[in-house]
Amino acid sequence: MSLRIPEQEVVIDHEQWRVVHRSALPAEGWNAQISLLTGIAAAQLMLDAGTGLLRILPRAADSAIRKLRATAAALRIPWPEDVSYPEFVRALDPQLGTHTAMLHACTLLFRGAGYEAFHGAAPEHREHSAIATSYAHVTAPLRRLVDRYGSEVCLAISAGNPVPDWVLEALPQLPAEMEASARKASAYERGIVNMVETLALSAHVGEEFTATVVEVKDDGARGTIIIREPAVEVTLKAPDLPLGKEVRVRLVRADVAEGRAEFELVSDVAG
């Protein structure tokens, strides 16, 4: 299962820094499929040998699916009872405001991903629910710390050699190390994007923009909005935001040093 949510990307054009929304190229999708195939094969090697490190994602609770169905109903996106979650998501168009909001809501089912290290016996938790099978990170060239160890495990197994001691010694600590590094990497990337977003907005304090509400928090007092141009994703504090709808917002503050932009709601519906 893959969510086609456009990514934010920092670009430099004639010494001007800005953030744009970028959809994946077809070639990136093909590469992703090859990577998934490799990771599935690697996981099977590890499980057969009784040693390795799996990327896992628990199955979504029924309550989470019910919440997503309620969100779809609120956004007036048809989701017949006989249509599965994967079929429903594949039909969503990220170019539509309500569908973009639905895709953001669907990230609820991707929470809880982690790693499971094992040596001797196969682990109890071994499935990545978004792929519906066992999976391991063994990307080459190396993208993550775990790729270094996962690849070494597969090389040893394939050659009929013992897994090196330095790999076995590192396996138990790797899940916690990856969780910590993922938090740090996410905060770093988000900080860069926030700074460039604010830099692009700094000359427009007091101006109004059209934005799409893609998320409403459980407290009902704030949500996440996306502005298409410039490409900005930011939290908006306002009650009763209309999920999936367009609103008019005014930029009231842009602090480049803090990387923080603040908006206020002007009207519930654009136009």
C-alpha positions in Angstrom: 0.0 0.0 0.0 1.5 3.3 -1.0 0.1 6.8 -0.4 0.6 9.2 -3.3 1.1 12.4 -1.3 3.2 15.0 -3.1 6.4 15.7 -1.3 7.8 19.1 -0.3 11.1 19.8 -1.9 13.5 22.7 -1.5 14.8 24.1 -4.8 17.2 26.9 -5.7 16.4 28.8 -8.9 18.7 31.7 -9.8 19.8 32.0 -6.2 16.2 32.1 -5.0 15.2 29.5 -2.4 11.7 28.1 -2.5 9.6 25.1 -1.6 7.6 23.2 -4.2 5.3 20.2 -4.2 6.7 17.4 -6.2 5.0 14.2 -7.3 7.1 11.1 -7.9 8.3 10.4 -11.4 7.3 7.1 -13.1 10.9 5.9 -12.9 10.9 6.4 -9.1 7.9 4.2 -8.9 9.6 1.4 -10.9 12.7 1.8 -8.7 10.5 1.5 -5.6 9.0 -1.8 -6.9 12.5 -3.2 -7.5 13.5 -2.1 -4.0 10.4 -3.8 -2.5 11.1 -7.0 -4.4 14.7 -7.0 -3.1 13.5 -6.3 0.5 11.0 -9.1 0.4 13.6 -11.6 -0.9 16.0 -10.4 1.8 13.5 -10.9 4.5 12.8 -14.5 3.4 16.5 -15.2 3.4 16.8 -13.9 7.0 13.7 -15.8 8.2 14.9 -19.1 6.6 18.3 -18.6 8.3 16.9 -17.5 11.6 19.0 -14.3 11.8 18.2 -10.8 10.6 16.4 -7.5 11.0 12.9 -7.0 9.6 11.0 -3.8 8.9 7.6 -4.3 10.5 4.2 -2.5 10.5 1.4 -3.8 12.7 -2.0 -4.4 11.1 -4.4 -1.5 11.5 -7.0 -1.9 14.1 -10.7 -2.1 13.0 -11.3 1.2 14.9 -8.7 2.9 12.6 -10.5 1.7 9.5 -13.9 2.9 10.9 -12.4 6.3 11.6 -11.1 6.5 8.0 -14.6 5.5 6.7 -16.1 8.3 8.8 -13.6 10.8 7.4 -14.4 9.7 3.8 -18.1 10.2 4.6 -17.4 13.7 6.0 -15.5 14.5 2.8 -18.3 13.0 0.7 -16.0 10.6 -1.0 -17.9 7.4 -1.8 -16.4 4.2 -0.1 -18.8 1.3 -0.7 -18.7 -1.4 2.0 -17.5 -4.0 -0.4 -14.5 -1.9 -1.5 -11.3 -2.7 0.5 -9.0 -0.1 1.9 -6.2 -0.7 -0.7 -8.8 -0.4 -3.5 -10.2 2.8 -2.1 -6.8 4.4 -1.6 -5.6 3.6 -5.2 -8.6 5.4 -6.6 -7.8 8.7 -4.8 -6.5 11.6 -6.8 -4.0 13.8 -5.0 -4.8 16.7 -7.3 -8.3 17.1 -5.6 -8.5 18.9 -2.3 -10.8 16.4 -0.6 -8.7 13.5 -1.9 -5.5 15.1 -0.6 -7.1 15.5 2.8 -8.2 11.8 2.7 -4.6 10.7 1.8 -3.3 12.7 4.8 -5.9 11.0 7.0 -4.7 7.6 5.7 -1.3 8.1 7.2 -3.0 7.0 10.4 -2.5 3.4 9.3 1.2 3.8 8.7 2.0 4.7 12.3 3.8 2.2 14.5 6.4 1.1 12.0 9.6 -0.2 13.5 12.3 -2.9 13.3 12.4 -6.4 14.7 15.8 -8.0 15.3 16.2 -11.7 15.8 18.8 -14.5 16.1 18.0 -18.1 16.6 14.2 -18.1 16.3 11.9 -16.3 13.9 10.2 -13.2 15.5 6.6 -13.2 16.5 6.0 -9.9 14.7 7.3 -10.3 11.1 4.9 -8.7 8.7 4.8 -5.2 7.2 1.1 -4.7 6.8 1.4 -2.1 4.0 3.2 -4.7 1.9 1.3 -7.7 3.3 4.4 -9.8 3.7 7.8 -9.8 5.5 10.2 -7.1 4.4 13.7 -5.9 5.2 15.7 -2.8 4.5 18.8 -3.7 2.4 19.0 -0.7 0.0 22.3 -0.3 -1.9 23.8 2.2 -2.2 23.3 2.5 1.6 20.4 4.8 2.7 20.1 3.8 6.3 22.2 2.4 9.1 20.2 -0.9 9.0 21.1 -1.4 5.3 24.7 -1.9 6.3 23.8 -4.8 8.6 20.9 -6.2 6.6 23.0 -6.5 3.5 25.9 -8.1 5.4 23.5 -10.7 6.8 22.2 -11.6 3.3 25.7 -11.7 1.9 26.8 -14.2 4.6 23.7 -16.4 4.2 23.9 -16.4 0.4 27.6 -17.4 0.5 27.0 -20.1 3.1 29.1 -18.3 5.7 28.4 -17.5 9.3 27.0 -14.0 9.9 29.9 -11.9 11.3 30.0 -11.4 15.0 30.1 -7.6 14.7 26.7 -7.8 13.0 25.2 -10.2 15.6 26.4 -7.9 18.4 24.8 -4.9 16.8 21.4 -6.4 15.9 19.7 -6.1 19.3 20.4 -2.3 19.6 19.5 -1.4 16.0 15.7 -1.0 16.4 16.2 1.6 19.1 19.0 3.3 17.3 16.9 3.6 14.1 13.9 5.0 16.0 16.1 7.7 17.5 17.8 8.5 14.2 14.5 8.7 12.4 13.2 11.2 14.8 16.3 13.3 14.5 16.3 13.1 10.6 12.6 14.0 10.5 13.1 17.0 12.7 16.1 18.1 10.7 14.3 17.9 7.3 11.2 19.5 8.7 13.3 22.4 10.1 14.9 23.0 6.7 11.6 23.1 5.0 10.0 25.3 7.6 12.9 27.8 7.3 12.7 28.0 3.5 8.8 28.2 3.7 9.1 31.1 6.0 11.8 32.8 3.9 9.5 32.6 0.8 6.6 34.0 2.8 8.5 36.8 4.7 7.8 39.4 2.0 4.0 38.6 2.1 3.0 39.4 5.7 -0.5 40.8 5.7 -1.5 39.1 2.4 -4.2 36.5 1.9 -3.9 33.0 0.4 -6.2 30.2 -0.6 -5.4 27.0 1.3 -6.9 23.5 1.6 -7.6 22.0 5.0 -6.0 18.5 4.9 -6.2 17.6 8.6 -8.3 18.6 11.6 -6.9 17.7 15.0 -8.9 15.8 17.5 -9.2 18.8 19.8 -11.1 20.6 17.0 -9.2 23.8 17.6 -6.5 23.5 14.9 -5.6 21.7 11.8 -3.1 21.5 8.9 -3.5 23.5 5.7 -1.7 23.3 2.4 -1.1 26.4 0.2 -0.2 25.4 -3.4 1.8 28.5 -4.3 4.1 29.0 -2.5 4.1 25.3 -1.5 3.5 25.6 2.3 2.1 23.1 4.9 1.4 24.7 8.2 -0.7 24.4 11.3 -3.7 26.8 11.5 -5.3 27.5 14.9 -9.0 27.9 14.3 -12.1 26.1 15.5 -14.4 24.0 13.2 -12.1 23.9 10.2 -13.9 22.4 7.2 -11.8 19.3 6.3 -11.0 18.9 2.6 -12.4 22.4 1.8 -10.7 25.6 0.6 -10.4 28.5 3.0 -8.9 32.0 2.8 -6.1 32.7 5.3 -4.0 35.7 6.1 -0.3 35.6 6.9 0.2 37.5 10.2 3.8 36.6 11.0 6.9 35.1 9.3 9.9 34.6 11.6 12.8 33.3 9.4 15.1 32.8 12.4 12.6 30.5 14.1 11.4 29.0 10.8 7.8 29.7 11.8 4.9 31.3 9.9 1.5 32.0 11.4 -1.8 32.4 9.6 -5.2 33.4 10.7 -8.5 32.3 9.1 -10.3 34.9 7.0 -13.3 33.0 5.7 -14.5 29.4 5.9 -14.8 28.9 2.2 -12.7 30.5 -0.5 -14.4 32.9 -2.9 
